[in-house]
Amino acid sequence: MENERLKGQLIKIMAIFFEEDYRRITHAIEVLKHAEETLNDYPQADKEIVIASAILHDVGIKPSEAELGYNTGKTQEQYGPPLVKKMLSATNLAPEKIKKICEIIGNHHSTSRYNYQELEILKIADHIVNKLDNQQKTN
């Protein structure tokens, strides 16, 4: 039940942040769905970290586009973690979990600098959703 409350709280924060960018909001929710399904293969992974990482993984896009006029995986990793840290301060997550979530979001497009199961789950889920999106665009 606590995970459901966290999920609702973070989806609301993310949706307010992205305003009317429904493509980004939908993407985050789809990544969350696939991350939760992938969690079954990683029983040692921290569910709260997976939930938060999946929902907030792309928040770096918005400031990157506002400041630079574009976004890349690298700029998402640069701009995302400071925002995520602020967003997560509104939750009851422990500081060490917030730190790990920021590390994951700051690494989700790069060769892994961390050996976190939660990072692997996010990368798998994001890859699945991006692949499905690309298939829909070509059909």
HUNORFEN-V543577 format. One record per residue. N is the residue number from 1. RES is the residue in three letters. SS is DSSP state (H for helix, E for strand, - for the rest). OMEGA is omega in whole degrees, 0 to 359 (NA if undefined). Layout:
N&RES&SS&OMEGA ; N&RES&SS&OMEGA
//
This chain:
1&MET&-&179 ; 2&GLU&H&178 ; 3&ASN&H&179 ; 4&GLU&H&178 ; 5&ARG&H&178 ; 6&LEU&H&180 ; 7&LYS&H&179 ; 8&GLY&H&180 ; 9&GLN&H&183 ; 10&LEU&H&176 ; 11&ILE&H&179 ; 12&LYS&H&179 ; 13&ILE&H&181 ; 14&MET&H&181 ; 15&ALA&H&177 ; 16&ILE&H&180 ; 17&PHE&H&182 ; 18&PHE&H&177 ; 19&GLU&-&184 ; 20&GLU&-&178 ; 21&ASP&-&187 ; 22&TYR&H&178 ; 23&ARG&H&180 ; 24&ARG&H&179 ; 25&ILE&H&179 ; 26&THR&H&179 ; 27&HIS&H&181 ; 28&ALA&H&180 ; 29&ILE&H&177 ; 30&GLU&H&177 ; 31&VAL&H&177 ; 32&LEU&H&181 ; 33&LYS&H&181 ; 34&HIS&H&177 ; 35&ALA&H&179 ; 36&GLU&H&177 ; 37&GLU&H&181 ; 38&THR&H&179 ; 39&LEU&H&180 ; 40&ASN&H&180 ; 41&ASP&H&183 ; 42&TYR&-&185 ; 43&PRO&-&180 ; 44&GLN&-&183 ; 45&ALA&-&179 ; 46&ASP&-&185 ; 47&LYS&H&180 ; 48&GLU&H&180 ; 49&ILE&H&178 ; 50&VAL&H&180 ; 51&ILE&H&183 ; 52&ALA&H&181 ; 53&SER&H&181 ; 54&ALA&H&183 ; 55&ILE&H&188 ; 56&LEU&H&190 ; 57&HIS&-&184 ; 58&ASP&-&182 ; 59&VAL&-&178 ; 60&GLY&H&180 ; 61&ILE&H&187 ; 62&LYS&H&179 ; 63&PRO&H&177 ; 64&SER&H&180 ; 65&GLU&H&180 ; 66&ALA&H&185 ; 67&GLU&H&187 ; 68&LEU&H&184 ; 69&GLY&-&179 ; 70&TYR&-&172 ; 71&ASN&-&174 ; 72&THR&-&176 ; 73&GLY&H&181 ; 74&LYS&H&180 ; 75&THR&H&174 ; 76&GLN&H&180 ; 77&GLU&H&180 ; 78&GLN&H&186 ; 79&TYR&H&185 ; 80&GLY&H&187 ; 81&PRO&H&178 ; 82&PRO&H&177 ; 83&LEU&H&181 ; 84&VAL&H&179 ; 85&LYS&H&178 ; 86&LYS&H&181 ; 87&MET&H&183 ; 88&LEU&H&178 ; 89&SER&-&178 ; 90&ALA&-&181 ; 91&THR&-&176 ; 92&ASN&-&181 ; 93&LEU&-&179 ; 94&ALA&-&181 ; 95&PRO&H&180 ; 96&GLU&H&176 ; 97&LYS&H&178 ; 98&ILE&H&178 ; 99&LYS&H&181 ; 100&LYS&H&178 ; 101&ILE&H&178 ; 102&CYS&H&177 ; 103&GLU&H&180 ; 104&ILE&H&182 ; 105&ILE&H&177 ; 106&GLY&-&183 ; 107&ASN&-&190 ; 108&HIS&-&175 ; 109&HIS&-&185 ; 110&SER&-&169 ; 111&THR&-&189 ; 112&SER&-&172 ; 113&ARG&-&182 ; 114&TYR&-&178 ; 115&ASN&-&181 ; 116&TYR&-&175 ; 117&GLN&H&181 ; 118&GLU&H&176 ; 119&LEU&H&178 ; 120&GLU&H&179 ; 121&ILE&H&180 ; 122&LEU&H&181 ; 123&LYS&H&178 ; 124&ILE&H&183 ; 125&ALA&H&180 ; 126&ASP&H&178 ; 127&HIS&H&179 ; 128&ILE&H&183 ; 129&VAL&H&179 ; 130&ASN&H&179 ; 131&LYS&H&178 ; 132&LEU&H&178 ; 133&ASP&H&180 ; 134&ASN&H&178 ; 135&GLN&H&180 ; 136&GLN&H&180 ; 137&LYS&H&182 ; 138&THR&H&180 ; 139&ASN&-&NA
//
